[in-house]
């Protein structure tokens, strides 16, 4: 737009590219296809098996900082809620919560995210004696490394139920298995569950209109694929 008067042809090309990116990233079909390509790789086991422990990955809560009256869950908050529910249903005796705080992101809380998740889990009825914390990991690779150390320290062996968002599960499972941990995916936080919709012309038309939600979903999926690529290049997968 700035160069429109001096170089109208270049400006027109740039505007066309920008419009194309907006339409592609913001429509329902592209966003759903990208997210489903991640979410459908690991579906919930049926029936849910017994395990030695349930591992819940962080990125699901924000700390109690003014004016928040208590710890709050984010969009990914299903992780801790689902993990606590599985423990309460008796699928594993221990609930392992993994997640620290990244200071340069402005997270000023003095305690790790795992402690905040533990507070929510205890509110859901999980006894504190059955909760194990990794409060220092800052990414998915460190989640797996620290959980492995924690399991060894507690002499816990056997299969693990791994709980994280469905779109995050492919990378998480690959990392844990690369480290020799036997994990069973227990995904949650589905953004695009497989629900059949009536194909009316109204639905088809509205699905083509870009929305901020779809742009966010597209960005999230592309960022996850970027993470898969980087982790593979680093030898973590």
Secondary structure as UniProt FT lines:
FT   TURN            2..6
FT   HELIX           8..26
FT   HELIX           28..39
FT   TURN            40..41
FT   STRAND          53..57
FT   STRAND          61..62
FT   TURN            66..67
FT   STRAND          72..73
FT   HELIX           75..77
FT   HELIX           78..88
FT   TURN            89..90
FT   STRAND          94..98
FT   HELIX           103..105
FT   HELIX           113..123
FT   TURN            124..125
FT   HELIX           128..130
FT   STRAND          131..134
FT   HELIX           140..154
FT   STRAND          160..163
FT   HELIX           166..168
FT   HELIX           169..178
FT   TURN            179..180
FT   STRAND          183..185
FT   HELIX           201..208
FT   HELIX           212..233
FT   TURN            234..235
//
